[in-house]
Amino acid sequence: RSMESVIEQYLNVVKPMFLQFVEPSKRYADIVIPQGGLNDVAIVYKIKT
């Protein structure tokens, strides 16, 4: 795939679906881990609790 097609898919499909479905559901979460799986401190904290 070309870089252009990846960017086009992200802008036209991935980002709009994220904004429509994922982002609004964060308000129902018990915990939101900033930086996702890259936040080792938050992950260790969550595993211990």
N, CA, C, O and CB atoms as a CASP TS submission, in Angstrom:
PFRMAT TS
TARGET T0000
AUTHOR 0000-0000-0000
METHOD Language model
MODEL 1
PARENT N/A
ATOM      1  N   ARG     1       0.842  -1.191   0.000  1.00  0.00           N
ATOM      2  CA  ARG     1       0.000   0.000   0.000  1.00  0.00           C
ATOM      3  C   ARG     1       0.873   1.235   0.000  1.00  0.00           C
ATOM      4  O   ARG     1       1.971   1.262   0.556  1.00  0.00           O
ATOM      5  CB  ARG     1      -0.950   0.009   1.211  1.00  0.00           C
ATOM      6  N   SER     2       0.354   2.225  -0.628  1.00  0.00           N
ATOM      7  CA  SER     2       1.089   3.490  -0.648  1.00  0.00           C
ATOM      8  C   SER     2       0.786   4.280   0.623  1.00  0.00           C
ATOM      9  O   SER     2      -0.237   4.071   1.275  1.00  0.00           O
ATOM     10  CB  SER     2       0.725   4.321  -1.907  1.00  0.00           C
ATOM     11  N   MET     3       1.684   5.178   0.952  1.00  0.00           N
ATOM     12  CA  MET     3       1.483   6.039   2.118  1.00  0.00           C
ATOM     13  C   MET     3       0.220   6.871   1.936  1.00  0.00           C
ATOM     14  O   MET     3      -0.512   7.110   2.897  1.00  0.00           O
ATOM     15  CB  MET     3       2.708   6.959   2.342  1.00  0.00           C
ATOM     16  N   GLU     4      -0.034   7.306   0.726  1.00  0.00           N
ATOM     17  CA  GLU     4      -1.234   8.107   0.448  1.00  0.00           C
ATOM     18  C   GLU     4      -2.506   7.322   0.753  1.00  0.00           C
ATOM     19  O   GLU     4      -3.454   7.871   1.316  1.00  0.00           O
ATOM     20  CB  GLU     4      -1.244   8.566  -1.018  1.00  0.00           C
ATOM     21  N   SER     5      -2.533   6.033   0.384  1.00  0.00           N
ATOM     22  CA  SER     5      -3.740   5.241   0.634  1.00  0.00           C
ATOM     23  C   SER     5      -3.935   4.998   2.125  1.00  0.00           C
ATOM     24  O   SER     5      -5.067   4.960   2.607  1.00  0.00           O
ATOM     25  CB  SER     5      -3.668   3.903  -0.111  1.00  0.00           C
ATOM     26  N   VAL     6      -2.840   4.834   2.854  1.00  0.00           N
ATOM     27  CA  VAL     6      -2.939   4.655   4.299  1.00  0.00           C
ATOM     28  C   VAL     6      -3.493   5.917   4.958  1.00  0.00           C
ATOM     29  O   VAL     6      -4.385   5.843   5.803  1.00  0.00           O
ATOM     30  CB  VAL     6      -1.564   4.298   4.895  1.00  0.00           C
ATOM     31  N   ILE     7      -2.969   7.056   4.572  1.00  0.00           N
ATOM     32  CA  ILE     7      -3.442   8.336   5.126  1.00  0.00           C
ATOM     33  C   ILE     7      -4.897   8.572   4.751  1.00  0.00           C
ATOM     34  O   ILE     7      -5.688   9.024   5.579  1.00  0.00           O
ATOM     35  CB  ILE     7      -2.569   9.507   4.623  1.00  0.00           C
ATOM     36  N   GLU     8      -5.249   8.273   3.519  1.00  0.00           N
ATOM     37  CA  GLU     8      -6.635   8.445   3.072  1.00  0.00           C
ATOM     38  C   GLU     8      -7.586   7.567   3.882  1.00  0.00           C
ATOM     39  O   GLU     8      -8.642   8.030   4.314  1.00  0.00           O
ATOM     40  CB  GLU     8      -6.760   8.115   1.576  1.00  0.00           C
ATOM     41  N   GLN     9      -7.217   6.301   4.090  1.00  0.00           N
ATOM     42  CA  GLN     9      -8.067   5.415   4.883  1.00  0.00           C
ATOM     43  C   GLN     9      -8.185   5.914   6.316  1.00  0.00           C
ATOM     44  O   GLN     9      -9.273   5.901   6.892  1.00  0.00           O
ATOM     45  CB  GLN     9      -7.515   3.987   4.866  1.00  0.00           C
ATOM     46  N   TYR    10      -7.077   6.350   6.891  1.00  0.00           N
ATOM     47  CA  TYR    10      -7.114   6.869   8.263  1.00  0.00           C
ATOM     48  C   TYR    10      -8.063   8.062   8.361  1.00  0.00           C
ATOM     49  O   TYR    10      -8.916   8.116   9.247  1.00  0.00           O
ATOM     50  CB  TYR    10      -5.698   7.274   8.728  1.00  0.00           C
ATOM     51  N   LEU    11      -7.905   9.013   7.448  1.00  0.00           N
ATOM     52  CA  LEU    11      -8.708  10.236   7.517  1.00  0.00           C
ATOM     53  C   LEU    11     -10.178   9.999   7.182  1.00  0.00           C
ATOM     54  O   LEU    11     -11.054  10.651   7.748  1.00  0.00           O
ATOM     55  CB  LEU    11      -8.139  11.274   6.580  1.00  0.00           C
ATOM     56  N   ASN    12     -10.451   9.075   6.270  1.00  0.00           N
ATOM     57  CA  ASN    12     -11.825   8.875   5.806  1.00  0.00           C
ATOM     58  C   ASN    12     -12.592   7.781   6.539  1.00  0.00           C
ATOM     59  O   ASN    12     -13.822   7.760   6.503  1.00  0.00           O
ATOM     60  CB  ASN    12     -11.810   8.559   4.359  1.00  0.00           C
ATOM     61  N   VAL    13     -11.877   6.866   7.206  1.00  0.00           N
ATOM     62  CA  VAL    13     -12.556   5.745   7.856  1.00  0.00           C
ATOM     63  C   VAL    13     -12.183   5.633   9.336  1.00  0.00           C
ATOM     64  O   VAL    13     -13.052   5.685  10.205  1.00  0.00           O
ATOM     65  CB  VAL    13     -12.220   4.441   7.137  1.00  0.00           C
ATOM     66  N   VAL    14     -10.907   5.482   9.611  1.00  0.00           N
ATOM     67  CA  VAL    14     -10.465   5.176  10.975  1.00  0.00           C
ATOM     68  C   VAL    14     -10.776   6.317  11.938  1.00  0.00           C
ATOM     69  O   VAL    14     -11.423   6.101  12.962  1.00  0.00           O
ATOM     70  CB  VAL    14      -8.967   4.880  10.990  1.00  0.00           C
ATOM     71  N   LYS    15     -10.330   7.509  11.626  1.00  0.00           N
ATOM     72  CA  LYS    15     -10.537   8.636  12.542  1.00  0.00           C
ATOM     73  C   LYS    15     -12.014   8.949  12.764  1.00  0.00           C
ATOM     74  O   LYS    15     -12.418   9.147  13.909  1.00  0.00           O
ATOM     75  CB  LYS    15      -9.835   9.869  12.010  1.00  0.00           C
ATOM     76  N   PRO    16     -12.845   9.001  11.707  1.00  0.00           N
ATOM     77  CA  PRO    16     -14.271   9.262  11.943  1.00  0.00           C
ATOM     78  C   PRO    16     -14.941   8.190  12.811  1.00  0.00           C
ATOM     79  O   PRO    16     -15.774   8.517  13.657  1.00  0.00           O
ATOM     80  CB  PRO    16     -14.999   9.360  10.615  1.00  0.00           C
ATOM     81  N   MET    17     -14.586   6.917  12.612  1.00  0.00           N
ATOM     82  CA  MET    17     -15.178   5.849  13.420  1.00  0.00           C
ATOM     83  C   MET    17     -14.702   5.935  14.866  1.00  0.00           C
ATOM     84  O   MET    17     -15.473   5.692  15.795  1.00  0.00           O
ATOM     85  CB  MET    17     -14.830   4.472  12.830  1.00  0.00           C
ATOM     86  N   PHE    18     -13.428   6.284  15.054  1.00  0.00           N
ATOM     87  CA  PHE    18     -12.909   6.493  16.409  1.00  0.00           C
ATOM     88  C   PHE    18     -13.688   7.602  17.099  1.00  0.00           C
ATOM     89  O   PHE    18     -14.130   7.447  18.238  1.00  0.00           O
ATOM     90  CB  PHE    18     -11.403   6.836  16.375  1.00  0.00           C
ATOM     91  N   LEU    19     -13.852   8.711  16.406  1.00  0.00           N
ATOM     92  CA  LEU    19     -14.550   9.852  17.002  1.00  0.00           C
ATOM     93  C   LEU    19     -16.021   9.551  17.267  1.00  0.00           C
ATOM     94  O   LEU    19     -16.599  10.071  18.222  1.00  0.00           O
ATOM     95  CB  LEU    19     -14.432  11.066  16.097  1.00  0.00           C
ATOM     96  N   GLN    20     -16.624   8.721  16.435  1.00  0.00           N
ATOM     97  CA  GLN    20     -18.043   8.409  16.597  1.00  0.00           C
ATOM     98  C   GLN    20     -18.294   7.365  17.677  1.00  0.00           C
ATOM     99  O   GLN    20     -19.266   7.474  18.424  1.00  0.00           O
ATOM    100  CB  GLN    20     -18.615   7.927  15.287  1.00  0.00           C
ATOM    101  N   PHE    21     -17.433   6.355  17.771  1.00  0.00           N
ATOM    102  CA  PHE    21     -17.719   5.230  18.659  1.00  0.00           C
ATOM    103  C   PHE    21     -16.772   5.099  19.853  1.00  0.00           C
ATOM    104  O   PHE    21     -17.235   4.854  20.967  1.00  0.00           O
ATOM    105  CB  PHE    21     -17.680   3.973  17.876  1.00  0.00           C
ATOM    106  N   VAL    22     -15.491   5.250  19.657  1.00  0.00           N
ATOM    107  CA  VAL    22     -14.528   4.979  20.729  1.00  0.00           C
ATOM    108  C   VAL    22     -14.431   6.151  21.697  1.00  0.00           C
ATOM    109  O   VAL    22     -14.591   5.978  22.905  1.00  0.00           O
ATOM    110  CB  VAL    22     -13.147   4.674  20.141  1.00  0.00           C
ATOM    111  N   GLU    23     -14.174   7.314  21.180  1.00  0.00           N
ATOM    112  CA  GLU    23     -13.997   8.492  22.037  1.00  0.00           C
ATOM    113  C   GLU    23     -15.195   8.726  22.974  1.00  0.00           C
ATOM    114  O   GLU    23     -14.982   8.948  24.166  1.00  0.00           O
ATOM    115  CB  GLU    23     -13.776   9.728  21.170  1.00  0.00           C
ATOM    116  N   PRO    24     -16.447   8.686  22.482  1.00  0.00           N
ATOM    117  CA  PRO    24     -17.578   8.918  23.388  1.00  0.00           C
ATOM    118  C   PRO    24     -17.717   7.849  24.476  1.00  0.00           C
ATOM    119  O   PRO    24     -18.233   8.133  25.556  1.00  0.00           O
ATOM    120  CB  PRO    24     -18.857   8.984  22.591  1.00  0.00           C
ATOM    121  N   SER    25     -17.262   6.623  24.199  1.00  0.00           N
ATOM    122  CA  SER    25     -17.431   5.549  25.179  1.00  0.00           C
ATOM    123  C   SER    25     -16.459   5.669  26.347  1.00  0.00           C
ATOM    124  O   SER    25     -16.623   4.974  27.350  1.00  0.00           O
ATOM    125  CB  SER    25     -17.252   4.203  24.508  1.00  0.00           C
ATOM    126  N   LYS    26     -15.452   6.533  26.244  1.00  0.00           N
ATOM    127  CA  LYS    26     -14.500   6.704  27.341  1.00  0.00           C
ATOM    128  C   LYS    26     -15.185   7.159  28.630  1.00  0.00           C
ATOM    129  O   LYS    26     -14.698   6.871  29.724  1.00  0.00           O
ATOM    130  CB  LYS    26     -13.427   7.708  26.947  1.00  0.00           C
ATOM    131  N   ARG    27     -16.293   7.858  28.511  1.00  0.00           N
ATOM    132  CA  ARG    27     -16.962   8.359  29.722  1.00  0.00           C
ATOM    133  C   ARG    27     -17.567   7.230  30.554  1.00  0.00           C
ATOM    134  O   ARG    27     -17.874   7.424  31.730  1.00  0.00           O
ATOM    135  CB  ARG    27     -18.054   9.357  29.344  1.00  0.00           C
ATOM    136  N   TYR    28     -17.741   6.053  29.954  1.00  0.00           N
ATOM    137  CA  TYR    28     -18.282   4.910  30.680  1.00  0.00           C
ATOM    138  C   TYR    28     -17.190   4.017  31.265  1.00  0.00           C
ATOM    139  O   TYR    28     -17.493   3.067  31.987  1.00  0.00           O
ATOM    140  CB  TYR    28     -19.169   4.097  29.766  1.00  0.00           C
ATOM    141  N   ALA    29     -15.943   4.306  30.966  1.00  0.00           N
ATOM    142  CA  ALA    29     -14.838   3.473  31.431  1.00  0.00           C
ATOM    143  C   ALA    29     -14.537   3.721  32.903  1.00  0.00           C
ATOM    144  O   ALA    29     -14.662   4.844  33.391  1.00  0.00           O
ATOM    145  CB  ALA    29     -13.592   3.732  30.593  1.00  0.00           C
ATOM    146  N   ASP    30     -14.146   2.679  33.595  1.00  0.00           N
ATOM    147  CA  ASP    30     -13.702   2.822  34.981  1.00  0.00           C
ATOM    148  C   ASP    30     -12.336   3.477  35.041  1.00  0.00           C
ATOM    149  O   ASP    30     -12.045   4.226  35.974  1.00  0.00           O
ATOM    150  CB  ASP    30     -13.665   1.460  35.680  1.00  0.00           C
ATOM    151  N   ILE    31     -11.494   3.202  34.054  1.00  0.00           N
ATOM    152  CA  ILE    31     -10.163   3.788  33.989  1.00  0.00           C
ATOM    153  C   ILE    31      -9.774   3.939  32.528  1.00  0.00           C
ATOM    154  O   ILE    31     -10.051   3.071  31.700  1.00  0.00           O
ATOM    155  CB  ILE    31      -9.124   2.921  34.757  1.00  0.00           C
ATOM    156  N   VAL    32      -9.126   5.059  32.230  1.00  0.00           N
ATOM    157  CA  VAL    32      -8.590   5.310  30.888  1.00  0.00           C
ATOM    158  C   VAL    32      -7.087   5.433  31.047  1.00  0.00           C
ATOM    159  O   VAL    32      -6.603   6.268  31.811  1.00  0.00           O
ATOM    160  CB  VAL    32      -9.218   6.611  30.221  1.00  0.00           C
ATOM    161  N   ILE    33      -6.348   4.601  30.325  1.00  0.00           N
ATOM    162  CA  ILE    33      -4.893   4.607  30.429  1.00  0.00           C
ATOM    163  C   ILE    33      -4.327   5.495  29.331  1.00  0.00           C
ATOM    164  O   ILE    33      -4.393   5.144  28.153  1.00  0.00           O
ATOM    165  CB  ILE    33      -4.316   3.165  30.330  1.00  0.00           C
ATOM    166  N   PRO    34      -3.769   6.648  29.710  1.00  0.00           N
ATOM    167  CA  PRO    34      -3.160   7.521  28.707  1.00  0.00           C
ATOM    168  C   PRO    34      -2.027   6.800  27.990  1.00  0.00           C
ATOM    169  O   PRO    34      -1.302   6.020  28.608  1.00  0.00           O
ATOM    170  CB  PRO    34      -2.641   8.815  29.358  1.00  0.00           C
ATOM    171  N   GLN    35      -1.870   7.044  26.732  1.00  0.00           N
ATOM    172  CA  GLN    35      -0.839   6.447  25.887  1.00  0.00           C
ATOM    173  C   GLN    35      -1.056   4.957  25.674  1.00  0.00           C
ATOM    174  O   GLN    35      -0.138   4.262  25.238  1.00  0.00           O
ATOM    175  CB  GLN    35       0.524   6.679  26.492  1.00  0.00           C
ATOM    176  N   GLY    36      -2.231   4.457  25.967  1.00  0.00           N
ATOM    177  CA  GLY    36      -2.546   3.061  25.705  1.00  0.00           C
ATOM    178  C   GLY    36      -1.555   2.079  26.307  1.00  0.00           C
ATOM    179  O   GLY    36      -1.180   2.206  27.473  1.00  0.00           O
ATOM    180  N   GLY    37      -1.130   1.102  25.517  1.00  0.00           N
ATOM    181  CA  GLY    37      -0.232   0.069  25.991  1.00  0.00           C
ATOM    182  C   GLY    37       1.183   0.522  26.230  1.00  0.00           C
ATOM    183  O   GLY    37       2.015  -0.274  26.666  1.00  0.00           O
ATOM    184  N   LEU    38       1.488   1.778  25.960  1.00  0.00           N
ATOM    185  CA  LEU    38       2.848   2.283  26.157  1.00  0.00           C
ATOM    186  C   LEU    38       3.050   2.900  27.539  1.00  0.00           C
ATOM    187  O   LEU    38       4.155   3.338  27.859  1.00  0.00           O
ATOM    188  CB  LEU    38       3.176   3.308  25.091  1.00  0.00           C
ATOM    189  N   ASN    39       2.016   2.942  28.350  1.00  0.00           N
ATOM    190  CA  ASN    39       2.092   3.557  29.671  1.00  0.00           C
ATOM    191  C   ASN    39       2.314   2.466  30.714  1.00  0.00           C
ATOM    192  O   ASN    39       1.362   1.966  31.314  1.00  0.00           O
ATOM    193  CB  ASN    39       0.800   4.372  29.986  1.00  0.00           C
ATOM    194  N   ASP    40       3.586   2.099  30.927  1.00  0.00           N
ATOM    195  CA  ASP    40       3.919   0.997  31.828  1.00  0.00           C
ATOM    196  C   ASP    40       3.462   1.235  33.263  1.00  0.00           C
ATOM    197  O   ASP    40       3.003   0.303  33.924  1.00  0.00           O
ATOM    198  CB  ASP    40       5.403   0.759  31.811  1.00  0.00           C
ATOM    199  N   VAL    41       3.577   2.450  33.749  1.00  0.00           N
ATOM    200  CA  VAL    41       3.182   2.752  35.132  1.00  0.00           C
ATOM    201  C   VAL    41       1.693   2.493  35.327  1.00  0.00           C
ATOM    202  O   VAL    41       1.303   1.868  36.314  1.00  0.00           O
ATOM    203  CB  VAL    41       3.518   4.220  35.490  1.00  0.00           C
ATOM    204  N   ALA    42       0.869   2.953  34.421  1.00  0.00           N
ATOM    205  CA  ALA    42      -0.579   2.755  34.537  1.00  0.00           C
ATOM    206  C   ALA    42      -0.948   1.284  34.403  1.00  0.00           C
ATOM    207  O   ALA    42      -1.852   0.812  35.092  1.00  0.00           O
ATOM    208  CB  ALA    42      -1.317   3.575  33.477  1.00  0.00           C
ATOM    209  N   ILE    43      -0.275   0.564  33.543  1.00  0.00           N
ATOM    210  CA  ILE    43      -0.572  -0.855  33.359  1.00  0.00           C
ATOM    211  C   ILE    43      -0.213  -1.638  34.616  1.00  0.00           C
ATOM    212  O   ILE    43      -0.995  -2.471  35.074  1.00  0.00           O
ATOM    213  CB  ILE    43       0.189  -1.417  32.144  1.00  0.00           C
ATOM    214  N   VAL    44       0.951  -1.378  35.169  1.00  0.00           N
ATOM    215  CA  VAL    44       1.354  -2.065  36.403  1.00  0.00           C
ATOM    216  C   VAL    44       0.380  -1.727  37.527  1.00  0.00           C
ATOM    217  O   VAL    44      -0.007  -2.612  38.290  1.00  0.00           O
ATOM    218  CB  VAL    44       2.803  -1.674  36.807  1.00  0.00           C
ATOM    219  N   TYR    45      -0.017  -0.475  37.640  1.00  0.00           N
ATOM    220  CA  TYR    45      -0.987  -0.070  38.662  1.00  0.00           C
ATOM    221  C   TYR    45      -2.292  -0.844  38.502  1.00  0.00           C
ATOM    222  O   TYR    45      -2.842  -1.349  39.481  1.00  0.00           O
ATOM    223  CB  TYR    45      -1.256   1.446  38.582  1.00  0.00           C
ATOM    224  N   LYS    46      -2.782  -0.936  37.279  1.00  0.00           N
ATOM    225  CA  LYS    46      -4.054  -1.616  37.025  1.00  0.00           C
ATOM    226  C   LYS    46      -3.946  -3.100  37.316  1.00  0.00           C
ATOM    227  O   LYS    46      -4.889  -3.694  37.839  1.00  0.00           O
ATOM    228  CB  LYS    46      -4.499  -1.399  35.578  1.00  0.00           C
ATOM    229  N   ILE    47      -2.834  -3.703  36.996  1.00  0.00           N
ATOM    230  CA  ILE    47      -2.645  -5.134  37.274  1.00  0.00           C
ATOM    231  C   ILE    47      -2.654  -5.392  38.775  1.00  0.00           C
ATOM    232  O   ILE    47      -3.192  -6.405  39.223  1.00  0.00           O
ATOM    233  CB  ILE    47      -1.325  -5.640  36.658  1.00  0.00           C
ATOM    234  N   LYS    48      -2.069  -4.494  39.552  1.00  0.00           N
ATOM    235  CA  LYS    48      -1.972  -4.678  41.005  1.00  0.00           C
ATOM    236  C   LYS    48      -3.278  -4.396  41.721  1.00  0.00           C
ATOM    237  O   LYS    48      -3.461  -4.864  42.845  1.00  0.00           O
ATOM    238  CB  LYS    48      -0.895  -3.788  41.568  1.00  0.00           C
ATOM    239  N   THR    49      -4.192  -3.651  41.119  1.00  0.00           N
ATOM    240  CA  THR    49      -5.439  -3.299  41.809  1.00  0.00           C
ATOM    241  C   THR    49      -6.592  -4.154  41.346  1.00  0.00           C
ATOM    242  O   THR    49      -7.714  -3.990  41.825  1.00  0.00           O
ATOM    243  CB  THR    49      -5.774  -1.838  41.594  1.00  0.00           C
TER
END
